[in-house]
């Protein structure tokens, strides 16, 4: 397993984007496999992109590709129709993928919990829905999901400690 990178938390805000940089583990492109419903996915990106399609052959093709970048390209391609309900389920699908990733990799869970109450922001001008759009005007949905997963994991840990 690769070593976990810790950057500086400036003003209680953590920005991430590239896998090779501080907190790059938070990226869906980070090389941490997840298992959902008995199926192993190379990355959370693979899982997320595959869920856009009703066509199970298309989803399986995405699961099989070697890199998350190729999985992302395949998922963004409109050569194949995406599911009609995608816009209404995409946030829940992302949450499911991110939760699986942090539950299934203890060092990642520790890293996420160690961020305390810091705001987590995917910082890039390349995306204004999942990220901050580079100027802070984006929705930062991935950052919000990471913070929700952090809160859920913290609550789960506290409940376990109370019972034990």
C-alpha positions as CSV (number, residue, x, y, z in Angstrom):
1,X,0.0,0.0,0.0
2,X,1.3,3.4,-0.8
3,X,2.2,5.7,2.0
4,X,-0.4,8.3,3.0
5,X,0.5,11.9,2.3
6,X,-0.4,14.6,4.8
7,X,-0.3,18.2,3.7
8,X,-0.7,21.3,5.8
9,X,-4.2,22.1,6.9
10,X,-4.4,25.9,6.3
11,X,-7.1,27.8,8.1
12,X,-9.0,24.6,8.8
13,X,-9.4,23.9,5.0
14,X,-8.0,20.9,3.1
15,X,-7.7,21.1,-0.6
16,X,-7.0,18.1,-2.8
17,X,-7.0,17.2,-6.4
18,X,-4.1,15.2,-7.8
19,X,-3.4,11.7,-6.5
20,X,0.3,12.5,-6.2
21,X,-0.3,15.6,-4.0
22,X,-1.2,16.0,-0.3
23,X,-4.6,14.3,0.4
24,X,-4.6,12.8,-3.0
25,X,-6.1,9.7,-1.4
26,X,-9.3,11.6,-1.3
27,X,-9.5,11.6,-5.1
28,X,-11.7,8.9,-6.8
29,X,-8.6,8.2,-9.0
30,X,-6.6,7.1,-6.0
31,X,-5.6,3.4,-6.4
32,X,-7.8,1.9,-3.7
33,X,-10.0,-1.0,-4.8
34,X,-13.5,-1.2,-3.4
35,X,-16.0,-4.0,-3.2
36,X,-19.7,-3.3,-3.5
37,X,-22.4,-6.0,-3.8
38,X,-19.8,-8.7,-4.1
39,X,-18.1,-7.0,-7.0
40,X,-14.5,-5.6,-6.8
41,X,-13.8,-2.3,-8.5
42,X,-10.3,-1.0,-9.1
43,X,-11.2,2.5,-7.9
44,X,-14.2,4.4,-6.7
45,X,-14.1,6.2,-10.0
46,X,-14.6,2.9,-11.9
47,X,-17.6,2.1,-9.8
48,X,-19.1,5.6,-10.1
49,X,-18.7,5.8,-13.8
50,X,-20.1,2.3,-14.4
51,X,-23.3,3.1,-12.5
52,X,-24.4,5.6,-15.1
53,X,-25.4,2.8,-17.4
54,X,-28.3,0.4,-17.4
55,X,-26.3,-1.7,-19.9
56,X,-24.4,-4.2,-17.7
57,X,-22.0,-5.0,-20.5
58,X,-21.0,-1.3,-20.6
59,X,-20.6,-1.2,-16.8
60,X,-18.5,-4.3,-16.9
61,X,-16.3,-2.8,-19.7
62,X,-15.7,0.2,-17.4
63,X,-14.9,-2.1,-14.5
64,X,-12.3,-3.9,-16.5
65,X,-10.2,-0.9,-17.8
66,X,-6.8,-0.4,-16.2
67,X,-7.0,3.2,-15.3
68,X,-9.5,5.5,-13.6
69,X,-8.9,8.1,-16.3
70,X,-10.1,5.7,-19.0
71,X,-13.1,4.7,-16.8
72,X,-13.9,8.4,-16.5
73,X,-13.7,9.0,-20.2
74,X,-15.9,6.0,-20.9
75,X,-18.5,7.1,-18.3
76,X,-18.6,10.6,-19.8
77,X,-19.0,9.4,-23.3
78,X,-22.5,9.8,-24.6
79,X,-22.1,7.1,-27.3
80,X,-24.1,4.9,-24.9
81,X,-27.3,6.2,-23.2
82,X,-27.0,6.8,-19.5
83,X,-29.8,5.8,-17.1
84,X,-32.8,8.1,-17.1
85,X,-32.6,8.6,-13.3
86,X,-28.8,9.4,-13.2
87,X,-29.2,13.1,-12.2
88,X,-31.4,12.1,-9.2
89,X,-29.1,9.3,-8.0
90,X,-25.6,10.4,-8.8
91,X,-24.9,12.0,-5.4
92,X,-26.1,8.9,-3.5
93,X,-24.0,6.7,-5.9
94,X,-20.9,8.8,-5.1
95,X,-21.6,8.6,-1.4
96,X,-21.9,4.8,-1.6
97,X,-18.5,4.6,-3.4
98,X,-16.7,7.0,-1.1
99,X,-18.1,5.3,2.0
100,X,-17.0,1.9,0.8
101,X,-13.5,3.2,0.1
102,X,-13.0,4.7,3.5
103,X,-14.6,1.8,5.4
104,X,-12.6,-0.8,3.5
105,X,-9.2,0.8,3.9
106,X,-8.3,1.5,7.6
107,X,-5.4,3.9,6.8
108,X,-7.7,6.0,4.6
109,X,-10.3,6.1,7.4
110,X,-7.6,7.2,9.9
111,X,-6.5,9.9,7.5
112,X,-10.0,11.2,6.9
113,X,-10.9,11.2,10.6
114,X,-7.6,13.0,11.4
115,X,-8.8,15.9,9.4
116,X,-11.0,16.9,12.4
117,X,-13.6,19.4,11.4
118,X,-11.6,20.9,8.5
119,X,-13.5,21.8,5.4
120,X,-12.5,19.4,2.6
121,X,-12.4,20.9,-0.9
122,X,-11.7,19.3,-4.2
123,X,-9.9,22.2,-5.7
124,X,-9.8,22.5,-9.5
125,X,-11.0,24.7,-12.3
126,X,-11.9,21.6,-14.2
127,X,-15.1,20.9,-12.3
128,X,-17.7,23.1,-10.7
129,X,-20.1,20.4,-9.6
130,X,-17.9,17.8,-7.8
131,X,-15.2,20.4,-7.1
132,X,-14.9,24.1,-6.3
133,X,-14.5,25.3,-9.9
134,X,-11.0,26.6,-8.9
135,X,-12.5,29.9,-7.7
136,X,-14.6,28.6,-4.8
137,X,-17.9,29.1,-6.7
138,X,-18.3,25.4,-7.5
139,X,-20.6,23.1,-5.5
140,X,-17.7,20.9,-4.1
141,X,-20.1,18.0,-3.9
142,X,-17.2,15.5,-3.5
143,X,-15.8,17.5,-0.7
144,X,-19.2,17.6,1.0
145,X,-19.6,13.9,0.6
146,X,-16.2,13.3,2.1
147,X,-17.2,15.4,5.1
148,X,-20.5,13.5,5.4
149,X,-18.6,10.2,5.3
150,X,-16.2,11.5,7.9
151,X,-19.1,12.4,10.2
152,X,-20.8,9.1,9.6
153,X,-17.6,7.1,10.4
154,X,-16.9,9.2,13.5
155,X,-20.5,8.6,14.7
156,X,-20.2,4.8,14.0
157,X,-16.9,4.7,15.9
158,X,-18.4,6.6,18.9
159,X,-21.4,4.2,18.9
160,X,-19.1,1.2,18.8
161,X,-17.0,2.6,21.7
162,X,-20.1,3.2,23.8
163,X,-21.3,-0.4,23.3
164,X,-18.0,-1.9,23.9
